[in-house]
Amino acid sequence: MRGCEAHDAVVLAAEGSEQLGTPKQLLTIGGETLLQRAVRMAKATRPTHLLVVLGAHAERLAPLVTGTAIVFDPSWEEGMASSLRRAAAALSGRSYPLLVTMADQPCLTQEHLDKLLIAYDGSCDVVSAYGDALGPPSLLRSQTVAQIHTLRGEAAFRRLWTAGHPAAIRRDALARRLDTPEDLAGAVGAGLLDG
């Protein structure tokens, strides 16, 4: 039995990947780009509305997500907070919980997204726990989404929970980063990405 029966979803895919040297959204698993994979999994949760937030490399990425609403974030260099603000503004007036996912988590699984939805009872946000961090993918209550306009910077997402305690679903593999060539080589070596 699913706890959250109706929700919106957003895939954050605006990051520039400067250190990596190539758009991480275009890295592939089984021939499918990380962006397409994240969108496919978000769609599989059957959201009432799905957005993809693009920024850097938008002209290369947009053709990969045809048929999906795209929001462009011209301030993507600010970090995740800017993309979250764009998504929240685009969904203004909607009262559904918001599933927030990212396009750079090669260890994300459909099962994990389903667990977030099942655990949701409306009393608090449901977030992913990896290492010592709490973060996306997360299912945010509409009350939390209404606070997104105050966020700034890369680490701002965590500030949403300074006043409350979200429920957490642990998946430590989500902590794997894809920021540097070394990260990429490690992920390819572990069989997480195509070589």
Backbone as CSV, one residue per row, in Angstrom:
resi,resn,N_x,N_y,N_z,CA_x,CA_y,CA_z,C_x,C_y,C_z
1,MET,0.855,-1.192,0.000,0.000,0.000,0.000,0.888,1.239,0.000
2,ARG,0.654,2.101,-0.932,1.443,3.308,-1.080,0.922,4.385,-0.138
3,GLY,1.838,5.057,0.602,1.429,6.079,1.539,1.029,7.369,0.850
4,CYS,1.731,7.725,-0.216,1.455,8.969,-0.930,0.726,8.646,-2.225
5,GLU,-0.529,8.982,-2.298,-1.339,8.624,-3.457,-1.241,9.613,-4.610
6,ALA,-0.908,10.858,-4.322,-0.785,11.866,-5.380,0.382,12.786,-5.051
7,HIS,1.235,13.020,-6.023,2.397,13.872,-5.806,2.848,14.476,-7.132
8,ASP,3.589,15.563,-7.046,4.302,16.116,-8.186,5.745,15.632,-8.085
9,ALA,6.508,15.795,-9.166,7.912,15.370,-9.148,8.760,16.344,-9.947
10,VAL,10.006,16.473,-9.509,10.976,17.288,-10.239,12.302,16.548,-10.292
11,VAL,12.941,16.600,-11.452,14.290,16.064,-11.620,15.219,17.264,-11.766
12,LEU,16.151,17.398,-10.841,17.117,18.490,-10.890,18.299,18.055,-11.753
13,ALA,18.527,18.783,-12.842,19.566,18.383,-13.805,20.278,19.603,-14.380
14,ALA,20.486,20.629,-13.560,21.038,21.893,-14.060,22.535,22.035,-13.856
15,GLU,23.144,21.121,-13.135,24.547,21.258,-12.745,25.489,21.297,-13.947
16,GLY,26.600,22.021,-13.773,27.535,22.237,-14.869,28.631,21.201,-15.035
17,SER,28.986,20.454,-14.003,30.003,19.391,-14.076,31.376,19.911,-14.478
18,GLU,31.759,21.097,-13.991,33.025,21.700,-14.394,34.234,20.827,-14.067
19,GLN,34.293,20.286,-12.850,35.443,19.468,-12.457,35.517,18.171,-13.247
20,LEU,34.357,17.627,-13.576,34.331,16.354,-14.290,34.803,16.513,-15.728
21,GLY,34.501,17.656,-16.332,34.943,17.909,-17.697,33.970,17.466,-18.764
22,THR,32.874,16.842,-18.365,31.827,16.414,-19.295,30.500,16.471,-18.548
23,PRO,29.399,16.758,-19.214,28.114,16.809,-18.496,27.776,15.454,-17.870
24,LYS,27.674,15.417,-16.558,27.389,14.135,-15.892,26.010,13.604,-16.265
25,GLN,25.100,14.499,-16.670,23.762,14.063,-17.076,23.810,13.165,-18.311
26,LEU,24.916,13.242,-19.089,25.055,12.451,-20.313,25.806,11.144,-20.101
27,LEU,26.322,10.908,-18.891,26.935,9.609,-18.595,25.857,8.545,-18.718
28,THR,26.257,7.326,-19.049,25.255,6.297,-19.328,25.385,5.058,-18.448
29,ILE,24.249,4.433,-18.265,24.135,3.121,-17.623,23.341,2.257,-18.588
30,GLY,23.969,1.234,-19.123,23.287,0.376,-20.094,22.811,1.144,-21.317
31,GLY,23.557,2.178,-21.704,23.210,2.966,-22.872,22.197,4.078,-22.612
32,GLU,21.652,4.136,-21.424,20.675,5.168,-21.059,21.380,6.270,-20.281
33,THR,21.198,7.533,-20.682,21.861,8.615,-19.948,21.299,8.716,-18.533
34,LEU,22.119,9.266,-17.632,21.652,9.462,-16.263,20.417,10.356,-16.230
35,LEU,20.366,11.352,-17.128,19.187,12.218,-17.177,17.953,11.428,-17.585
36,GLN,18.044,10.662,-18.651,16.893,9.875,-19.102,16.474,8.857,-18.050
37,ARG,17.442,8.280,-17.376,17.165,7.288,-16.339,16.406,7.931,-15.175
38,ALA,16.875,9.107,-14.734,16.215,9.794,-13.623,14.788,10.178,-13.999
39,VAL,14.594,10.655,-15.226,13.256,11.026,-15.674,12.363,9.793,-15.767
40,ARG,12.903,8.708,-16.298,12.118,7.465,-16.411,11.650,6.992,-15.034
41,MET,12.555,7.020,-14.052,12.185,6.557,-12.707,11.184,7.501,-12.055
42,ALA,11.359,8.806,-12.261,10.391,9.760,-11.714,9.015,9.534,-12.336
43,LYS,8.980,9.308,-13.650,7.694,9.045,-14.328,7.034,7.781,-13.801
44,ALA,7.848,6.789,-13.463,7.314,5.518,-12.992,6.605,5.637,-11.646
45,THR,6.844,6.728,-10.922,6.128,6.942,-9.655,4.737,7.519,-9.905
46,ARG,4.413,7.787,-11.173,3.110,8.306,-11.610,2.764,9.650,-10.955
47,PRO,3.642,10.645,-11.119,3.326,11.958,-10.560,2.180,12.622,-11.314
48,THR,1.489,13.519,-10.642,0.436,14.282,-11.304,1.039,15.298,-12.265
49,HIS,2.262,15.751,-11.968,2.975,16.688,-12.839,4.467,16.440,-12.658
50,LEU,5.228,16.440,-13.755,6.668,16.202,-13.700,7.398,17.345,-14.396
51,LEU,8.410,17.882,-13.710,9.260,18.928,-14.259,10.703,18.441,-14.301
52,VAL,11.449,18.907,-15.280,12.890,18.713,-15.318,13.512,20.106,-15.326
53,VAL,14.422,20.359,-14.388,15.086,21.656,-14.328,16.459,21.524,-14.987
54,LEU,16.662,22.287,-16.059,17.925,22.294,-16.788,18.593,23.647,-16.630
55,GLY,19.911,23.654,-16.744,20.685,24.891,-16.672,21.857,24.798,-17.613
56,ALA,23.011,24.352,-17.095,24.186,24.141,-17.937,23.868,23.069,-18.978
57,HIS,24.370,23.266,-20.173,24.220,22.284,-21.262,22.758,22.036,-21.653
58,ALA,21.892,22.980,-21.351,20.456,22.775,-21.606,20.171,22.439,-23.063
59,GLU,20.914,23.052,-23.985,20.657,22.804,-25.405,20.962,21.363,-25.796
60,ARG,21.900,20.724,-25.104,22.226,19.317,-25.372,21.286,18.368,-24.637
61,LEU,20.782,18.803,-23.484,19.989,17.917,-22.630,18.498,17.941,-22.956
62,ALA,17.975,19.083,-23.345,16.535,19.207,-23.584,16.003,18.183,-24.590
63,PRO,16.701,17.882,-25.691,16.166,16.898,-26.627,16.038,15.479,-26.045
64,LEU,16.705,15.234,-24.915,16.640,13.908,-24.298,15.376,13.699,-23.469
65,VAL,14.662,14.777,-23.183,13.482,14.674,-22.318,12.258,15.276,-22.996
66,THR,12.098,15.030,-24.265,10.924,15.534,-24.974,9.668,14.928,-24.356
67,GLY,8.606,15.698,-24.363,7.355,15.238,-23.775,7.272,15.467,-22.275
68,THR,8.293,16.094,-21.712,8.320,16.399,-20.285,8.479,17.910,-20.128
69,ALA,7.790,18.490,-19.161,7.902,19.934,-18.926,9.312,20.274,-18.468
70,ILE,9.910,21.266,-19.113,11.266,21.696,-18.779,11.220,23.121,-18.235
71,VAL,11.940,23.330,-17.153,12.113,24.659,-16.575,13.596,24.981,-16.699
72,PHE,13.921,26.148,-17.243,15.321,26.544,-17.377,15.723,27.394,-16.184
73,ASP,16.874,27.078,-15.608,17.407,27.823,-14.468,18.640,28.608,-14.923
74,PRO,18.471,29.894,-15.221,19.619,30.683,-15.667,20.639,30.936,-14.559
75,SER,20.256,30.696,-13.318,21.159,30.909,-12.174,21.708,29.592,-11.644
76,TRP,21.826,28.597,-12.509,22.229,27.249,-12.078,23.569,27.226,-11.354
77,GLU,24.458,28.183,-11.639,25.770,28.185,-10.987,25.672,28.443,-9.488
78,GLU,24.532,28.986,-9.046,24.336,29.213,-7.608,24.274,27.894,-6.842
79,GLY,23.792,26.859,-7.483,23.671,25.563,-6.820,22.239,25.066,-6.804
80,MET,22.032,24.025,-6.049,20.751,23.335,-6.021,19.593,24.241,-5.589
81,ALA,19.848,25.178,-4.695,18.770,26.034,-4.197,18.096,26.797,-5.325
82,SER,18.886,27.269,-6.271,18.312,28.020,-7.390,17.362,27.143,-8.203
83,SER,17.776,25.909,-8.479,16.913,24.995,-9.238,15.658,24.631,-8.463
84,LEU,15.808,24.450,-7.160,14.633,24.164,-6.333,13.652,25.327,-6.357
85,ARG,14.180,26.553,-6.285,13.304,27.729,-6.324,12.562,27.797,-7.659
86,ARG,13.247,27.506,-8.762,12.605,27.518,-10.082,11.491,26.482,-10.149
87,ALA,11.757,25.290,-9.626,10.750,24.226,-9.643,9.547,24.618,-8.791
88,ALA,9.809,25.135,-7.590,8.712,25.527,-6.693,7.872,26.630,-7.325
89,ALA,8.524,27.578,-7.988,7.781,28.663,-8.643,6.918,28.114,-9.771
90,ALA,7.451,27.169,-10.528,6.694,26.586,-11.638,5.493,25.785,-11.143
91,LEU,5.584,25.275,-9.913,4.500,24.479,-9.329,3.655,25.285,-8.352
92,SER,3.836,26.580,-8.353,3.109,27.445,-7.427,1.600,27.225,-7.539
93,GLY,0.947,27.172,-6.397,-0.498,26.977,-6.364,-0.921,25.529,-6.283
94,ARG,0.030,24.618,-6.439,-0.296,23.184,-6.330,-0.067,22.754,-4.884
95,SER,-0.847,21.810,-4.415,-0.778,21.431,-3.006,-0.282,20.006,-2.778
96,TYR,0.199,19.365,-3.832,0.687,17.991,-3.687,2.086,17.960,-3.077
97,PRO,2.425,16.875,-2.405,3.820,16.690,-1.996,4.697,16.663,-3.248
98,LEU,5.962,17.011,-3.077,6.884,17.095,-4.212,8.024,16.101,-4.048
99,LEU,8.141,15.182,-5.002,9.260,14.253,-5.051,10.401,14.946,-5.779
100,VAL,11.516,15.144,-5.087,12.686,15.806,-5.657,13.762,14.754,-5.903
101,THR,14.159,14.590,-7.163,15.226,13.662,-7.508,16.306,14.414,-8.271
102,MET,17.444,13.755,-8.450,18.567,14.370,-9.144,19.021,13.451,-10.269
103,ALA,19.659,14.068,-11.254,20.095,13.303,-12.424,21.513,12.769,-12.291
104,ASP,22.123,12.906,-11.129,23.523,12.464,-11.003,23.726,11.426,-9.904
105,GLN,22.723,10.593,-9.685,22.839,9.546,-8.663,22.752,8.171,-9.338
106,PRO,23.889,7.613,-9.753,23.853,6.340,-10.476,23.355,5.168,-9.635
107,CYS,23.352,5.323,-8.313,22.893,4.237,-7.440,21.426,4.376,-7.050
108,LEU,20.745,5.339,-7.635,19.316,5.475,-7.374,18.572,4.286,-7.973
109,THR,17.582,3.788,-7.248,16.773,2.678,-7.745,15.294,3.036,-7.670
110,GLN,14.521,2.363,-8.499,13.076,2.553,-8.442,12.537,2.118,-7.082
111,GLU,13.113,1.074,-6.545,12.686,0.575,-5.235,12.846,1.649,-4.156
112,HIS,13.948,2.421,-4.228,14.162,3.459,-3.226,13.097,4.552,-3.340
113,LEU,12.787,4.977,-4.558,11.732,5.971,-4.735,10.400,5.456,-4.204
114,ASP,10.113,4.191,-4.486,8.866,3.601,-3.987,8.831,3.596,-2.455
115,LYS,9.971,3.320,-1.825,10.024,3.332,-0.360,9.718,4.710,0.212
116,LEU,10.208,5.752,-0.459,9.907,7.115,-0.003,8.403,7.363,-0.044
117,LEU,7.776,6.945,-1.137,6.332,7.156,-1.296,5.527,6.341,-0.287
118,ILE,5.943,5.125,-0.046,5.238,4.255,0.906,5.343,4.804,2.324
119,ALA,6.512,5.366,2.660,6.734,5.860,4.023,6.012,7.173,4.307
120,TYR,5.575,7.866,3.279,4.977,9.187,3.464,3.580,9.069,4.065
121,ASP,3.350,9.801,5.173,2.011,9.823,5.773,1.470,11.239,5.932
122,GLY,2.209,12.226,5.403,1.769,13.606,5.469,2.191,14.352,6.712
123,SER,2.736,13.641,7.702,3.100,14.310,8.954,4.481,14.954,8.892
124,CYS,5.334,14.476,7.989,6.682,15.042,7.850,7.224,14.688,6.469
125,ASP,8.302,15.357,6.081,8.972,15.022,4.833,9.617,13.648,4.967
126,VAL,9.848,12.996,3.838,10.569,11.721,3.817,11.781,11.925,2.929
127,VAL,12.959,11.713,3.502,14.200,12.023,2.800,15.095,10.796,2.722
128,SER,16.122,10.899,1.887,17.112,9.834,1.795,18.252,10.122,2.757
129,ALA,18.745,9.074,3.394,19.889,9.199,4.295,21.053,8.431,3.690
130,TYR,22.192,9.110,3.589,23.406,8.443,3.109,24.595,9.041,3.838
131,GLY,25.385,8.164,4.458,26.444,8.647,5.332,25.819,9.445,6.458
132,ASP,26.341,10.651,6.676,25.788,11.543,7.702,24.820,12.555,7.125
133,ALA,24.514,12.427,5.838,23.696,13.442,5.153,22.249,13.005,5.005
134,LEU,21.379,14.000,4.939,19.990,13.824,4.547,19.794,14.638,3.276
135,GLY,19.165,14.060,2.271,19.007,14.818,1.035,18.125,14.117,0.035
136,PRO,18.252,14.531,-1.218,17.429,13.935,-2.271,17.957,12.555,-2.656
137,PRO,17.062,11.750,-3.167,15.649,12.014,-3.390,14.882,12.182,-2.085
138,SER,13.924,13.088,-2.146,13.109,13.406,-0.978,11.679,13.668,-1.412
139,LEU,10.763,13.380,-0.520,9.357,13.688,-0.746,8.986,14.779,0.253
140,LEU,8.729,15.983,-0.278,8.513,17.153,0.559,7.034,17.498,0.664
141,ARG,6.586,17.764,1.880,5.213,18.224,2.087,5.032,19.584,1.441
142,SER,3.794,19.945,1.130,3.533,21.245,0.517,3.990,22.384,1.434
143,GLN,3.930,22.188,2.756,4.394,23.208,3.690,5.894,23.447,3.530
144,THR,6.630,22.382,3.259,8.073,22.505,3.042,8.356,23.163,1.702
145,VAL,7.630,22.765,0.677,7.807,23.359,-0.647,7.595,24.872,-0.578
146,ALA,6.674,25.310,0.264,6.399,26.740,0.401,7.583,27.505,0.991
147,GLN,8.526,26.805,1.635,9.703,27.454,2.218,10.879,27.527,1.238
148,ILE,10.774,26.860,0.119,11.908,26.755,-0.796,12.373,28.114,-1.299
149,HIS,11.467,29.059,-1.421,11.862,30.382,-1.948,12.916,31.069,-1.082
150,THR,13.109,30.616,0.167,14.094,31.222,1.060,15.484,30.603,0.921
151,LEU,15.605,29.526,0.176,16.872,28.798,0.110,17.887,29.507,-0.777
152,ARG,19.144,29.396,-0.392,20.253,29.944,-1.171,21.430,28.977,-1.107
153,GLY,22.165,28.852,-2.205,23.405,28.088,-2.210,23.240,26.602,-2.417
154,GLU,24.374,25.909,-2.389,24.429,24.480,-2.693,23.926,23.614,-1.543
155,ALA,24.273,23.975,-0.304,23.905,23.151,0.850,22.561,23.550,1.445
156,ALA,21.863,24.455,0.802,20.640,25.014,1.376,19.529,23.988,1.556
157,PHE,19.528,22.949,0.747,18.470,21.942,0.803,18.297,21.404,2.224
158,ARG,19.418,21.187,2.903,19.379,20.630,4.263,18.738,21.593,5.258
159,ARG,18.743,22.871,4.941,18.168,23.855,5.855,16.659,23.738,5.963
160,LEU,16.056,23.013,5.052,14.614,22.818,5.125,14.220,22.056,6.384
161,TRP,15.157,21.322,6.962,14.819,20.453,8.093,15.429,20.908,9.402
162,THR,15.854,22.158,9.479,16.437,22.622,10.732,15.391,22.741,11.832
163,ALA,14.124,22.965,11.459,13.077,23.138,12.466,12.288,21.861,12.723
164,GLY,12.517,20.823,11.953,11.751,19.591,12.122,12.593,18.378,11.826
165,HIS,12.017,17.229,12.040,12.747,15.988,11.828,12.042,15.169,10.758
166,PRO,12.645,15.082,9.583,12.022,14.279,8.533,12.201,12.791,8.812
167,ALA,11.357,12.003,8.215,11.572,10.553,8.225,12.675,10.272,7.207
168,ALA,13.497,9.283,7.480,14.633,9.011,6.595,14.652,7.553,6.157
169,ILE,14.892,7.362,4.876,15.071,6.032,4.301,16.540,5.926,3.904
170,ARG,17.261,4.988,4.510,18.708,4.900,4.292,19.039,4.168,2.997
171,ARG,19.953,4.757,2.249,20.581,4.110,1.095,21.949,4.755,0.914
172,ASP,22.954,4.203,1.600,24.276,4.811,1.629,24.921,4.907,0.248
173,ALA,24.536,4.038,-0.678,25.121,4.086,-2.019,24.839,5.408,-2.722
174,LEU,23.787,6.109,-2.314,23.453,7.388,-2.938,24.505,8.459,-2.670
175,ALA,25.393,8.222,-1.715,26.441,9.189,-1.402,27.519,9.246,-2.484
176,ARG,27.545,8.278,-3.379,28.592,8.253,-4.417,28.514,9.510,-5.268
177,ARG,29.623,10.216,-5.367,29.702,11.457,-6.119,30.244,11.194,-7.526
178,LEU,29.899,12.077,-8.435,30.414,12.035,-9.808,30.951,13.413,-10.169
179,ASP,31.855,13.929,-9.338,32.325,15.298,-9.521,33.662,15.405,-10.244
180,THR,34.495,14.383,-10.148,35.844,14.459,-10.707,36.094,13.278,-11.644
181,PRO,37.144,13.366,-12.477,37.505,12.209,-13.306,37.782,10.958,-12.476
182,GLU,38.315,11.149,-11.269,38.573,10.002,-10.391,37.263,9.358,-9.943
183,ASP,36.273,10.192,-9.616,34.945,9.669,-9.258,34.373,8.860,-10.411
184,LEU,34.507,9.401,-11.621,33.976,8.731,-12.807,34.676,7.397,-13.028
185,ALA,35.997,7.395,-12.925,36.746,6.156,-13.118,36.340,5.113,-12.079
186,GLY,36.132,5.548,-10.845,35.706,4.623,-9.794,34.332,4.032,-10.072
187,ALA,33.416,4.859,-10.569,32.069,4.379,-10.873,32.076,3.417,-12.045
188,VAL,32.895,3.701,-13.050,33.017,2.779,-14.198,33.645,1.479,-13.739
189,GLY,34.703,1.582,-12.917,35.363,0.388,-12.400,34.457,-0.479,-11.547
190,ALA,33.507,0.157,-10.848,32.567,-0.586,-10.003,31.380,-1.114,-10.812
191,GLY,31.357,-0.843,-12.117,30.265,-1.320,-12.961,28.985,-0.512,-12.838
192,LEU,29.088,0.693,-12.259,27.911,1.539,-12.068,27.584,2.371,-13.295
193,LEU,28.593,2.596,-14.139,28.424,3.389,-15.354,29.074,2.662,-16.514
194,ASP,28.609,2.955,-17.716,29.267,2.399,-18.902,30.673,2.983,-19.016
195,GLY,31.567,2.195,-19.570,32.948,2.658,-19.744,33.136,3.488,-20.992
